[in-house]
Amino acid sequence: GSIPAQIWADMKIVCQNLNVHHLVTHSKEKNTRTGKFADLLAGYAPDVVIVQEIFVLNTLFSKVGGNVRQQLITKAKECGLQYCALSKPPNPIFGQDAGLMVLSRWPIAKDYSVTFREYGWKEVPNKKGFLHAKIKIPDEDKFLHVITVHMDAHEQMVRDNQVRQLRAHLAGHVSTDDFVVVGGDLNIPAGTPEFKQLRNLLHPYRDGWGETHPGTTSHGPACVDYMFWSPNIKVCNQKLEDLDVSDHYCLMADFEIIKEDDQRYDAPKAESTEKSS
């Protein structure tokens, strides 16, 4: 795959689960795939890149994955993405971090690395959570808040509580006038009752494909990777590309800032029989 030629936009954002794991067998050729992803970024010239599964594993004797991650950071700087936020470090004796990263062309004023309070026992080594970067964008007195998320892959009730924790964090840390993009591997299949609940819980942030989603992984037609954004920005171009760097496809969106309040798009809540409080 290849990233398409750039078009004009106020903000160009790329979201990729890189499948750089150290505790599973299906994550091979990590250096090669990560290097290819970094090289492809140069052609697209994004303003912000949000990444999941760029894990670092600490053991008592070594730090695994640090070189792969640093390769991406270094190459990103070469194409103008000079600012970086990372998940908080893992346990120094043995542990894996949350595997999250935000790369930005613009200064990151503040970042928050948050581990989910609730997680399934199968996810204990992964320390899943979200990483929130507050970015100062040019010619605006507002901030862009970019949140990269990786949620539980196994239990719906756990994911429900994780979404609620994310929602509470956004309510406490984001001004209603600021711009917000939430992206990542939410492990919630599109078109399901759980997906409708997700849309309600993240309201008024909207999801560009709505009810109809293309598949986002090479494992089948299911969509589990998403971007949601605030009503004061709109997408002028949204694509899904298999860059051949991971078992997840790459989400790319070009956003325009909405200048007039009457042009805002306040997404309707999804119809659902489940509670959305």
Rosetta blueprint (number, residue, H / E / L):
1 G L
2 S L
3 I L
4 P L
5 A L
6 Q L
7 I L
8 W L
9 A L
10 D L
11 M E
12 K E
13 I E
14 V E
15 C E
16 Q E
17 N E
18 L E
19 N E
20 V E
21 H L
22 H L
23 L L
24 V L
25 T L
26 H L
27 S L
28 K L
29 E L
30 K H
31 N H
32 T H
33 R H
34 T H
35 G H
36 K H
37 F H
38 A H
39 D H
40 L H
41 L H
42 A H
43 G H
44 Y H
45 A L
46 P L
47 D L
48 V E
49 V E
50 I E
51 V E
52 Q E
53 E E
54 I E
55 F L
56 V L
57 L E
58 N E
59 T L
60 L L
61 F L
62 S L
63 K E
64 V E
65 G L
66 G H
67 N H
68 V H
69 R H
70 Q H
71 Q H
72 L H
73 I H
74 T H
75 K H
76 A H
77 K H
78 E H
79 C L
80 G L
81 L L
82 Q L
83 Y E
84 C E
85 A E
86 L E
87 S L
88 K L
89 P L
90 P L
91 N L
92 P L
93 I L
94 F L
95 G E
96 Q E
97 D L
98 A L
99 G L
100 L L
101 M E
102 V E
103 L E
104 S E
105 R L
106 W L
107 P L
108 I E
109 A E
110 K E
111 D E
112 Y E
113 S E
114 V E
115 T E
116 F L
117 R L
118 E L
119 Y L
120 G L
121 W H
122 K H
123 E H
124 V H
125 P H
126 N H
127 K L
128 K L
129 G E
130 F E
131 L E
132 H E
133 A E
134 K E
135 I E
136 K E
137 I L
138 P L
139 D L
140 E L
141 D L
142 K L
143 F E
144 L E
145 H E
146 V E
147 I E
148 T E
149 V E
150 H E
151 M L
152 D L
153 A L
154 H L
155 E L
156 Q H
157 M H
158 V H
159 R H
160 D H
161 N H
162 Q H
163 V H
164 R H
165 Q H
166 L H
167 R H
168 A H
169 H H
170 L H
171 A H
172 G H
173 H H
174 V L
175 S L
176 T L
177 D L
178 D L
179 F E
180 V E
181 V E
182 V E
183 G E
184 G E
185 D E
186 L L
187 N L
188 I L
189 P L
190 A L
191 G L
192 T L
193 P H
194 E H
195 F H
196 K H
197 Q H
198 L H
199 R H
200 N H
201 L H
202 L H
203 H L
204 P L
205 Y L
206 R E
207 D E
208 G L
209 W L
210 G L
211 E L
212 T L
213 H L
214 P L
215 G L
216 T L
217 T E
218 S L
219 H L
220 G E
221 P L
222 A L
223 C L
224 V L
225 D E
226 Y E
227 M E
228 F E
229 W E
230 S L
231 P L
232 N L
233 I E
234 K E
235 V E
236 C E
237 N E
238 Q E
239 K E
240 L E
241 E E
242 D L
243 L L
244 D L
245 V L
246 S L
247 D L
248 H E
249 Y L
250 C E
251 L E
252 M E
253 A E
254 D E
255 F E
256 E E
257 I E
258 I L
259 K L
260 E L
261 D H
262 D H
263 Q H
264 R L
265 Y L
266 D L
267 A L
268 P L
269 K L
270 A L
271 E L
272 S L
273 T L
274 E L
275 K L
276 S L
277 S L
